[in-house]
Amino acid sequence: MTPGSRRPTQRWEFAWFEVARKTPRRSPINRQGTDTSVRLIPARAQPQEMRYAEASARIQEAALPGGLRAVRHMIASCMLWLGCFHALSGGGLAQDLPRVRDGLVALYDFGSLKGELVPDRSGFLEVADTKLDDPDAVTLAGGSLMIDRPTRLRSLERVAKIADLVRVSGELTVEAWIEPVAQGEATSAGIVMMSNGTSQHNFALVQAGDRFEARFRTSRTGTGEAHPLRTPEASARPALTHVTFTRDRTGRARVFLDGEIASEATIAGSASDWEKTTLLIGNGPRGREPWLGSVYLVAIYGRDLLAEEVGRNFRAGPSLVEPVPVKVSARPTLFEDKIAPLLASHCLDCHDSAVRQAGLDLSSRESALAGGDHGNAIVPGAASESLVWLMAESEAMPQNRPPLSAAQKQALREWIDGGAAWPYETIDPALDGRGGHDLPSAVRRLTASEYAASIRSATGVDLSDEAARLVPPDLRADGFENTAYNLTVDLRHVEAYARLAESAAERIDIKRMVGDGTDLADSRIRRMGERILRGPLSEREIDLYRTLAESVRSSGGSFEGAVRHVVEAMLQSPRFLYRIEQQKGDGSRWPTDAHELAARLSYIIWGEPPDTALSTAAAAGTLHDVEELRSQVRRMLADPRAVARSVEFVAQWLDLGRLETLRPDSEQFPLWNPQLGADMRSETIAFFKDLVWDQRRPLADLLNAQFTYLTPPLATHYGLDGQGSGLRRYELAGIPSRGGILTQGAVLTKGGSEASMVTRGLFVLEDLLFGEVGSPPPGTDTTPVPASAGRSRRAIATDRVESPACGGCHGRFEPLAFGLERFDGLGSYHDIDEHGNELREDGEILFPGSDEPVAYATSAEMMELLAASDRVRRNLTRKVTQFAIGRPLSPTDDPAVDGIHRRSQASGGTYASLIEAIVTSDLVRRSQTEP
């Protein structure tokens, strides 16, 4: 079979079913998982599809005598046995109809009952094992727990993490496979309950006569029983039944019976006061709500399952055939966690698909196993026969670099001896060089611009000029000034924040802030806090600010003085200076709190706090609805603040701030003046705003758009005729040497006075092509070699590219700058340099991951190749995403980034479509929690 070809579809027949299975393959969305497509279809003689669960239900619902309970359980047992046999014969039930696992926080079945204990088999971080009050009141039969007389299962301890998850997200799913018995009309029998104590139920799924009822307590339903969501009459019948309750974060609640919606309503309010919860099955906390019947399976999810997911669990049937791990770990594989980063960082500079030193390419499994000129590089199961291991162990490789550490060597040997598993096709140094772990969470301080905007939004006082003088500037890290881990606070920040808070408090409009009156009541403190601190205050916070106000008044201060002191305190609160979010959880991604989500949106799109409309949507709980979220995003993108925020992105990405301090060699460029640098910055920003906002063109067009904005001095500097005073638009269709950001002075000056091909090539590789190279070996002389008569900059660069010592790295990036050779260090265009050397604009681009470079004849052709490259488009997606979330992207973000890119490109690849895709993705709508 040729590499990369797909295996033919295989079929098995058993009983009523044909199973069509495709071989697992690496999913483009989840690098660790498999993409297994399985469907159940009727055998050729069967007119309609049947499922194991449906067949089991039909048999049990047949006209059997009501007292023959044992017969029904025997039939159920047979059906389960058939399912197990089918699994062993190649068409396993659990594999064919896998249950939904995402979001699972508690899971109980009864085939593993040991004495009084029923273990939680979900694998969730906080195990919620349960215990039977009276083991003699139950009978095990056919994989079910038959409750013959009143008893209950109770969690051994009150569970905090489940309540935490529901409190933050407002979402819940409770699923039960049960077979009830007739229940008196007046009774309310507890099937599954979550109770805070003896009288307050967070959630209850009960049987009331011939109906099922579900109750979900919120801030709107009060402390008593919530208004129930009821199924139709006669729906609770003595037959195997699949009952599922779901509630999403907008309040929409549903009860499903056998995979179909039976009841639907909106349960408004939040679950903000849910506390630790006791899980109960079969009765309430006081033992007054006994339920009788058989329970086969109970599952609880910390999110709402979609209708198709509920249907999937229904079709999977009432029992767990597959083994469920005691603990589910999201830890990357050894390859993704350690080996891919090792190969990417230490080997691929010399042994990738382009360089292939000694004929060896370690960038893919196929080429790595094929070996090189000297034999087998990797022999699965035998490190002692693998040249990669032998060279690393002897420290002969990597050359001219520090040897591998003892831990790296151990991991390499363990990987090879373990079979050299390679779960995906190729290694990308830019992705895999950083390892597979999530980056540590960092609390995000407001940047200098966000701080000034937040002061203005919260108080109505504009301190932008004063803040620009007092607040220390933010430094770039990983290409941006808003990178969370770099946003530290020193004494200068503390002093600046104190002075600015005092200044703002002195200038606020008291009536606008708190209205008329002479008493700073809790309600006023609460409104002030929600406005300044971007979300509801806790009772403790209200107490603290009230105490401060009372202290001011008791010391003889005025009402106005008390308000100003409270405002000043709030403006120096960590909740104002930082974007603090709830991080308590189980170590996985949880849905983002509504007010936190509103703040994320507003700072991503506007660079400032939420406005009234966004805060109102957060308070109402509607912001979690995807359509409402999109509506808010589109409204915000139509606001001028979105344009200003996008300008911050492009200014930081291209490092336009350096133009303010640009000081080229005065002998080489005697006509330079700082205003020319300011004009270059204005050119790029005006170009960006026109293309992105006025024309709504794809972001990739930044590379080849045939227009720009110039002042008369800058036009002259570029060798063009001026068109009047001020910044004006210039059409470049007839000027092949210009067009796109790579031909603008703001980018070309990155190469310095010497128009360094190293610096320019690295910019194209890293900032456009998402490529990566290692640092120069220690002791390497990196002093630029100046051009001279007979030796142009390109000729000097070619020597490095062809050098055995340097070419492995320099060959990756310096040729990317060959097409820009005719632009000098300040962006002027020349055919001949100052030494009389003829300059060229032809070259070739080796796109990362490709075996062969693509040639171009002119710089214009180079721009077209870059603009048409999906690699460039994906990198633009990554750049905007990184700026939006304020941290470098890790390999674990790749599935989300891939989804963002696909959705954005499907909508035109514009900046607006990209922002919408980002803020509706899990990178924004979910938060990484800490266990």
Residue pairs with C-beta under 8 A, 6 or more apart in sequence:
1 7
3 366
4 425
6 22
6 23
6 25
7 22
7 23
9 20
9 21
9 22
10 21
10 23
11 18
11 19
11 20
11 21
12 18
12 19
12 21
12 89
12 90
12 91
13 19
13 43
14 86
14 89
14 91
15 82
15 86
16 42
16 43
16 46
16 50
16 55
17 40
17 41
17 42
17 43
17 50
17 86
17 91
18 40
18 41
18 42
18 43
18 44
19 38
19 39
19 40
19 90
19 91
19 96
20 38
20 39
20 41
21 36
21 37
21 38
21 91
21 96
22 36
22 37
22 38
24 34
24 35
24 36
25 34
25 35
26 34
26 35
26 423
26 424
26 425
27 33
27 34
27 35
28 898
29 35
29 895
29 898
29 899
30 895
31 336
31 423
31 424
31 891
31 894
31 895
32 332
32 333
32 336
32 423
36 95
38 95
38 96
38 97
40 49
40 51
40 96
40 97
40 315
41 49
42 48
42 49
42 50
51 97
51 315
51 317
52 79
52 82
52 83
52 93
52 97
52 317
53 242
53 314
53 315
53 316
53 317
53 318
54 315
55 79
56 75
56 76
56 79
56 80
56 240
56 317
56 318
57 239
57 240
57 258
59 75
59 79
60 72
60 75
60 76
60 179
60 239
60 240
61 239
61 240
64 71
64 72
66 238
69 141
69 146
70 141
72 142
73 141
73 142
73 144
73 146
73 294
74 142
75 142
76 142
76 143
76 144
76 240
76 318
77 141
77 142
77 143
80 142
80 143
80 319
80 321
83 92
83 93
83 317
83 319
83 321
84 93
84 321
86 92
86 93
87 93
87 94
87 95
87 321
92 321
92 322
93 316
93 317
93 321
94 316
94 320
94 321
94 322
95 322
97 312
97 315
97 316
97 317
98 312
98 316
98 322
99 299
99 312
99 313
99 316
99 320
100 301
100 305
100 309
100 312
100 313
101 328
102 303
103 173
103 301
103 302
103 303
103 305
104 122
104 123
104 124
104 299
104 300
104 301
105 122
105 124
105 128
105 161
105 162
105 165
105 300
105 301
105 302
106 120
106 122
106 124
106 128
106 159
106 162
106 279
106 298
106 299
106 300
107 120
107 121
107 122
107 297
107 298
107 299
107 300
107 320
107 324
108 118
108 119
108 120
108 121
108 130
108 153
108 281
108 297
108 298
108 299
109 121
109 143
109 296
109 297
109 319
109 320
110 118
110 140
110 143
110 144
110 145
110 295
110 296
110 297
111 143
111 319
111 320
112 118
112 119
112 121
113 140
113 145
115 135
116 131
116 132
116 135
117 129
117 130
117 131
117 132
118 129
118 130
118 131
118 132
118 145
118 153
119 127
119 129
119 130
120 127
120 128
120 129
120 130
121 320
121 324
121 326
122 128
122 299
122 300
122 324
122 328
123 324
123 325
123 326
123 327
123 328
124 161
124 162
124 328
124 586
125 161
125 586
125 587
125 588
125 931
126 159
126 160
126 161
126 162
126 586
128 155
128 156
128 157
128 159
128 162
128 279
129 155
129 156
130 153
130 154
130 155
130 156
130 279
130 281
131 153
131 154
131 155
131 156
132 138
132 151
132 152
132 153
133 151
133 152
133 153
133 154
133 283
134 149
134 151
137 147
137 148
137 149
137 150
137 151
138 145
138 146
138 147
138 148
138 151
139 145
139 146
139 148
140 146
141 294
143 296
143 318
143 319
144 179
144 294
144 295
144 296
144 318
145 294
145 295
145 296
146 293
146 294
147 282
147 291
147 292
147 293
147 294
147 295
148 292
149 290
149 292
150 282
150 283
150 287
150 290
150 292
151 282
151 283
151 290
152 190
152 280
152 281
152 282
152 283
152 284
152 287
152 290
153 279
153 280
153 281
153 282
154 278
154 279
154 280
155 278
155 279
155 280
158 276
158 277
158 278
159 276
159 277
159 278
159 279
160 276
161 585
161 586
162 194
162 277
162 279
162 300
162 302
163 194
163 202
163 274
163 275
163 276
163 277
164 584
164 585
165 302
165 585
165 586
165 590
166 172
166 202
166 271
166 274
166 302
167 270
167 271
167 272
167 273
167 274
168 582
168 585
168 590
168 591
168 593
169 249
169 302
169 303
169 590
169 591
170 218
170 247
170 248
170 249
170 251
170 270
170 271
170 591
170 594
170 621
170 624
171 247
171 248
171 249
171 302
171 303
171 304
171 591
172 203
172 216
172 245
172 246
172 247
172 300
172 301
172 302
172 303
172 304
173 244
173 245
173 246
173 247
173 299
173 300
173 301
173 303
173 304
173 305
173 310
174 192
174 203
174 205
174 214
174 244
174 245
174 298
174 299
174 300
174 301
175 242
175 243
175 244
175 245
175 297
175 298
175 299
175 300
175 301
175 305
175 310
175 313
176 191
176 192
176 205
176 242
176 243
176 244
176 295
176 297
176 298
176 299
177 240
177 241
177 242
177 295
177 296
177 297
177 298
177 318
177 319
178 191
178 240
178 241
178 243
178 293
178 294
178 295
178 296
179 238
179 239
179 240
179 241
179 293
179 294
179 295
179 296
180 191
180 207
180 236
180 237
180 238
180 241
180 291
180 292
180 293
181 238
181 292
181 293
182 210
182 238
183 189
183 207
183 208
183 209
183 210
183 236
183 291
183 292
184 209
185 208
185 209
185 210
186 209
187 208
187 209
187 289
188 206
188 207
188 208
188 213
188 289
189 206
189 207
189 208
189 283
189 289
189 290
189 291
189 292
190 204
190 205
190 206
190 280
190 282
190 283
190 284
190 289
190 290
190 291
191 205
191 206
191 207
191 212
191 243
191 281
191 282
191 291
191 295
192 203
192 204
192 205
192 279
192 280
192 281
192 298
192 300
193 201
193 203
193 204
193 205
193 206
193 279
193 280
193 281
193 284
193 285
193 289
194 201
194 202
194 203
194 204
194 277
194 278
194 279
194 280
195 201
195 202
195 277
195 278
195 280
195 284
195 285
196 202
196 274
196 275
196 276
196 277
196 278
197 285
198 285
198 286
199 285
199 286
200 217
200 223
200 224
201 215
201 217
201 225
201 284
201 285
202 216
202 217
202 271
202 274
202 277
203 214
203 215
203 216
203 217
203 245
203 277
204 213
204 214
204 215
204 225
204 284
205 212
205 213
205 214
205 243
205 245
206 212
206 213
206 214
206 215
206 228
206 289
206 291
207 213
207 236
207 291
207 293
208 228
208 230
208 236
209 236
210 233
210 234
210 235
210 236
210 237
211 230
211 231
211 232
211 233
211 234
211 235
211 236
212 230
212 231
212 235
212 236
212 243
212 255
212 257
212 262
213 228
213 229
213 230
213 231
214 228
214 229
214 245
214 253
214 255
214 263
215 225
215 226
215 227
215 228
215 229
216 226
216 229
216 245
216 247
216 253
216 267
216 271
217 223
217 225
217 226
217 271
217 274
218 226
218 251
218 267
218 268
218 269
218 270
218 271
219 269
219 270
219 271
219 272
219 273
220 267
220 268
220 269
221 227
221 267
221 269
226 267
227 267
229 245
229 253
229 254
229 255
229 263
229 264
229 265
229 267
230 263
231 255
231 257
231 262
231 263
232 262
232 263
235 257
235 262
238 293
240 296
240 318
241 257
241 258
242 256
242 257
242 258
242 259
242 313
242 314
242 318
243 255
243 256
243 257
244 255
244 256
244 305
244 310
244 313
244 314
245 253
245 254
245 255
245 256
246 253
246 254
246 256
246 304
246 305
246 310
247 253
247 254
247 267
247 304
248 304
248 624
248 625
249 304
249 591
249 594
249 621
249 624
249 625
250 266
250 621
250 622
250 624
250 625
250 628
251 266
251 267
251 268
251 269
251 621
252 264
252 266
252 304
253 264
253 265
253 266
253 267
254 261
254 263
254 264
254 307
255 261
255 262
255 263
255 264
256 262
256 307
256 310
256 314
258 314
259 310
259 311
259 314
259 315
261 307
268 621
269 621
270 594
270 621
278 285
279 300
281 295
281 298
282 290
282 291
282 295
283 289
283 290
283 291
296 318
296 319
297 318
297 319
297 320
299 313
302 590
303 591
305 313
330 587
330 588
331 337
332 436
332 437
332 891
332 892
333 421
333 423
333 436
334 411
334 414
334 415
334 418
334 421
335 415
335 421
335 422
335 423
336 423
336 432
336 436
336 891
337 435
337 436
337 437
338 408
338 411
338 415
338 435
339 411
339 412
339 415
340 427
340 432
340 436
341 432
341 433
341 434
341 435
341 436
342 404
342 408
342 411
342 412
343 362
343 363
343 427
343 432
344 427
344 428
344 429
344 431
344 432
344 433
344 772
345 429
345 433
345 774
346 397
346 398
346 401
346 404
347 362
347 388
347 397
347 398
348 362
348 363
348 427
348 429
349 355
349 398
349 773
349 774
349 808
349 809
350 357
350 398
350 399
350 808
351 357
351 358
351 360
351 361
351 362
351 363
351 372
352 361
352 362
352 363
352 429
353 361
353 363
353 364
353 367
353 849
353 850
353 851
354 811
354 812
354 846
354 850
354 851
354 853
355 807
355 808
355 811
356 372
357 808
358 372
358 373
358 374
359 372
359 373
360 368
360 371
360 372
360 373
360 374
360 377
361 367
361 368
361 370
361 372
362 368
362 377
362 388
362 427
363 426
363 427
363 849
364 425
364 426
364 427
365 422
365 425
368 377
368 378
368 422
369 377
369 378
369 380
369 420
371 377
371 378
371 387
372 387
374 387
375 387
376 385
376 386
376 387
377 386
377 387
377 388
378 386
378 387
378 388
378 416
378 420
379 385
379 386
379 416
379 420
380 416
380 419
380 420
381 416
381 417
381 418
381 419
381 420
382 416
382 417
383 389
383 412
383 413
383 416
383 417
384 390
386 416
388 397
388 412
388 416
389 412
389 413
389 416
391 397
392 403
392 404
392 408
392 409
392 412
393 409
393 413
395 403
395 404
398 404
400 777
400 805
401 774
401 777
404 412
415 421
426 849
428 848
428 849
429 771
429 772
429 773
429 848
430 766
430 770
430 771
430 772
430 848
431 891
431 894
432 891
433 772
434 888
434 890
434 891
435 890
435 891
436 890
436 891
436 892
437 890
437 892
438 890
438 892
438 928
439 887
439 888
439 890
440 485
441 583
441 928
441 930
442 484
442 485
442 487
442 887
443 484
443 578
443 579
443 580
444 482
444 484
444 487
444 578
444 579
444 886
445 484
445 487
445 488
445 489
445 577
445 578
445 579
446 454
446 576
446 577
446 578
446 579
447 474
447 481
447 482
447 487
447 607
448 467
448 468
448 471
448 472
448 473
448 474
449 607
449 648
450 482
450 603
450 607
450 608
451 467
451 471
451 577
452 462
452 463
452 464
452 467
452 468
452 471
453 606
453 607
453 608
453 609
454 576
454 608
454 609
455 461
455 462
455 463
455 467
455 500
455 504
455 571
456 462
456 463
456 464
456 608
457 608
457 609
457 611
458 531
458 532
458 571
458 576
458 609
459 504
459 505
459 507
459 508
459 513
459 532
459 567
459 571
460 508
460 509
460 512
461 503
461 504
461 507
461 508
463 500
463 503
463 504
466 500
466 503
467 496
467 500
470 495
470 496
470 499
470 500
471 493
471 496
471 497
471 500
472 490
472 492
472 493
472 496
474 481
474 482
474 486
474 487
475 481
475 486
476 483
476 652
476 655
477 483
477 485
477 486
478 486
478 882
478 888
479 652
479 653
479 767
479 879
479 882
480 652
480 653
480 882
480 883
480 886
481 652
482 652
482 883
482 886
483 886
483 887
483 888
484 886
484 887
485 887
489 577
497 571
497 572
497 577
498 572
500 571
501 567
501 568
501 569
501 571
501 572
502 568
504 567
504 568
504 571
505 564
505 565
505 567
505 568
505 571
506 564
508 563
508 564
508 567
510 560
510 563
510 564
513 528
513 563
513 567
514 520
514 524
514 527
514 528
514 563
515 524
517 524
517 559
518 559
519 559
520 546
520 549
520 559
520 562
520 563
520 566
522 542
522 546
525 537
525 542
525 545
525 546
525 549
525 566
526 536
526 537
526 542
528 545
528 563
528 566
528 567
528 570
529 536
529 537
529 541
529 542
529 545
529 570
530 536
530 537
530 615
532 567
532 570
532 571
532 576
533 570
533 573
533 575
533 576
534 575
534 576
534 595
534 598
534 599
534 609
534 610
534 615
535 575
535 593
535 595
535 596
535 599
535 618
536 595
537 545
545 566
545 569
545 570
548 562
548 565
548 566
548 569
549 562
549 563
549 565
549 566
550 562
552 561
552 562
552 565
553 559
553 562
557 565
570 576
574 580
579 599
579 603
581 592
581 593
581 596
581 927
582 593
582 596
582 927
583 927
583 928
583 929
583 930
584 929
584 930
585 927
585 929
585 930
585 931
586 929
586 931
587 929
587 930
587 931
588 928
588 929
589 922
589 926
589 927
589 928
589 929
590 926
590 927
590 929
591 624
591 925
591 926
591 927
592 600
592 924
592 925
592 926
592 927
593 927
594 618
594 619
594 621
594 623
594 624
595 615
595 618
595 619
596 927
597 618
597 623
597 624
597 924
597 925
598 610
598 614
598 615
598 617
598 618
598 623
599 609
599 610
600 919
600 924
601 610
601 614
601 629
601 632
601 633
601 636
601 919
601 924
602 608
602 609
602 610
602 611
602 614
602 636
603 609
604 645
604 884
604 885
604 915
604 918
604 919
604 924
605 633
605 636
605 637
605 641
605 642
605 645
605 915
605 919
606 636
606 639
606 641
606 642
606 644
606 645
607 641
607 644
607 645
607 648
608 641
610 618
613 632
613 635
614 623
614 632
614 636
617 623
617 628
617 632
622 628
623 629
623 632
624 925
626 920
629 919
629 920
629 925
630 916
630 920
633 915
633 916
633 919
633 920
634 916
636 642
637 912
637 915
637 916
642 915
643 689
643 693
646 688
646 689
646 692
646 693
646 911
647 685
647 688
647 689
649 879
649 880
649 883
650 656
650 684
650 685
650 688
651 657
651 681
651 685
652 883
653 767
653 879
653 883
654 684
654 741
654 746
654 747
655 750
656 681
656 684
656 685
656 746
659 677
659 678
659 680
659 681
659 746
659 749
660 674
660 677
660 678
660 681
662 674
662 677
662 749
664 672
664 749
664 752
664 753
664 825
664 826
665 753
665 825
666 672
668 753
668 825
668 834
669 753
669 825
669 826
672 826
675 713
676 713
676 714
676 717
676 745
676 826
677 749
679 710
679 711
679 713
679 714
679 727
680 714
680 744
680 745
680 746
680 749
680 827
681 746
682 709
682 711
682 727
683 708
683 709
683 710
683 711
683 714
683 727
683 744
683 745
683 746
684 741
684 744
684 746
684 747
686 709
686 727
686 729
687 702
687 705
687 707
687 708
687 709
687 741
687 744
688 702
690 707
690 709
690 729
691 697
691 701
691 702
691 705
692 699
692 910
692 911
693 911
696 908
696 910
696 912
697 705
697 910
698 873
698 908
698 909
698 910
699 873
699 876
699 880
699 909
699 910
699 911
699 914
700 867
700 868
700 869
700 872
700 873
700 876
700 909
701 867
702 740
702 741
702 867
702 876
703 740
703 741
703 742
703 768
703 863
703 866
703 867
703 872
704 739
704 740
704 860
704 863
704 864
704 866
704 867
705 739
705 740
706 731
706 732
706 733
706 739
707 729
707 730
707 731
707 732
707 739
708 729
708 730
708 732
708 738
708 739
708 744
709 727
709 728
709 729
709 730
710 718
710 720
710 722
710 723
710 727
710 728
710 730
711 726
711 727
711 728
712 722
712 723
712 724
712 725
714 745
715 721
715 722
715 723
715 730
716 722
717 745
717 826
717 827
717 828
718 738
718 745
718 827
718 828
718 829
719 828
719 829
720 730
720 735
723 730
732 738
732 739
736 858
736 859
736 860
737 743
737 822
737 829
737 841
737 859
737 860
738 829
739 860
739 863
740 863
740 867
741 747
742 748
742 764
742 820
742 859
742 862
742 863
742 866
743 820
743 823
743 827
743 859
743 863
744 827
745 826
745 827
747 763
748 755
748 760
748 820
748 823
748 825
748 826
748 827
749 825
749 826
749 827
750 759
750 760
750 763
751 757
751 759
751 760
751 817
751 825
752 759
752 784
752 825
753 825
753 826
754 784
754 786
754 787
754 793
754 825
755 793
755 820
755 821
755 823
755 824
755 825
756 784
756 793
757 793
757 794
757 797
757 814
757 817
757 818
757 820
757 821
758 784
758 797
758 810
758 813
758 814
758 817
760 816
760 817
760 820
761 813
761 814
761 815
761 816
761 817
762 773
762 813
764 813
764 816
764 817
764 866
765 771
765 772
765 773
765 812
765 813
765 816
765 848
766 772
767 875
767 879
768 866
768 872
768 875
769 816
769 847
769 848
769 866
769 869
769 871
769 872
769 875
770 848
770 871
770 874
770 875
770 878
771 812
771 813
771 848
773 809
773 812
773 813
774 809
776 782
776 809
785 796
787 793
787 796
787 833
787 834
787 835
787 837
788 835
789 835
789 836
789 837
790 835
790 837
791 837
792 821
792 833
792 835
792 837
792 838
792 839
793 821
793 833
794 818
794 821
794 839
794 840
795 837
797 810
797 814
797 815
797 817
797 818
800 806
800 807
800 810
800 814
801 807
801 810
801 811
801 814
801 815
803 810
811 846
812 846
815 843
815 844
815 845
815 846
815 853
816 843
816 845
816 846
818 840
818 841
818 842
818 843
818 844
819 841
819 842
819 843
819 856
819 858
819 859
819 862
820 841
820 859
821 839
821 840
821 841
822 829
822 830
822 831
822 839
822 840
822 841
822 859
823 829
823 830
824 830
824 833
830 839
831 838
831 839
832 838
832 839
833 839
841 857
841 858
841 859
841 862
842 855
842 856
842 857
842 858
843 855
843 856
843 862
844 853
844 854
844 855
844 856
845 853
845 854
845 856
845 862
845 865
845 866
846 852
846 853
846 854
847 853
847 854
847 869
847 871
848 871
849 871
854 865
856 862
856 864
856 865
866 872
873 901
873 905
873 909
874 901
876 914
877 897
877 900
877 901
877 904
877 914
878 889
878 897
880 911
880 914
880 915
880 918
881 889
881 893
881 897
881 900
881 914
881 918
881 923
882 888
882 889
884 915
884 918
884 919
884 924
885 918
885 923
885 924
889 897
893 923
896 921
896 922
896 923
897 923
899 917
899 921
900 914
900 917
900 918
900 921
900 923
901 917
903 913
903 916
903 917
903 920
904 910
904 913
904 914
904 916
904 917
907 913
907 916
907 917
918 924
919 925
